[in-house]
Amino acid sequence: MPIGAVDPERMTPEQRAVHDRIAAGPRGGVPRPFLAMLDNPGLADAVQGIGAALRFSGALPDDLREVAILAAAGAYGSGYEWDYHEPIARRAGVDDATIAACRSGEATALADRKAAAIVAFCHAAVRHNRADRAALALLSTELGRAAATEVVAIAGYYPLLALFLAAADLDHPVPGA
């Protein structure tokens, strides 16, 4: 493994403290991206804090948050993030058509305008490394500024996690992509 710490028995005290803090939090365990970051425990702790804020105390309702996460994972091609979040999205009520749009980026046929705006923005942001002004304006109109800001954060945060997964050889392609 080029980076990361997956074996708690071989972790430094600082790594183990961050590992245990993440495990005791709302995730109920330590997802792989944070294991990949544990060579720098302070960074892992800070990054997981952003994710906890996005997932557990954000402005987006659960279903739309998961749409954004799946769209970012689909655009980046992170199978781990996809596999982790697809069941969460389904439990939150995200339908098959929206999940397929998150995978492909083709959101124009979606009846839910909010989900369509999220998918379009996240795919464009991840694939082109920029925030399209028109797509961002649509997000702000559809969701409000606080939720639109959160979508921007998700579009940047999940590719960060995916990059750590790839660097630590802990990722795989998105199923069905």
Salt bridges, closest charged atoms under 4 A:
ASP20 OD1 - ARG16 NE 2.96
ASP20 OD1 - HIS19 ND1 3.04
ASP45 OD2 - ARG21 NH2 3.24
ASP62 OD1 - ARG65 NH1 2.89
GLU66 OE2 - ARG65 NH2 2.94
GLU66 OE1 - HIS85 ND1 2.77
GLU81 OE1 - HIS85 NE2 3.59
ASP83 OD2 - HIS172 NE2 2.67
GLU86 OE2 - ARG90 NH2 2.90
ASP96 OD1 - ARG90 NH1 2.52
ASP132 OD1 - ARG130 NH2 3.55
GLU142 OE2 - ARG113 NE 3.10
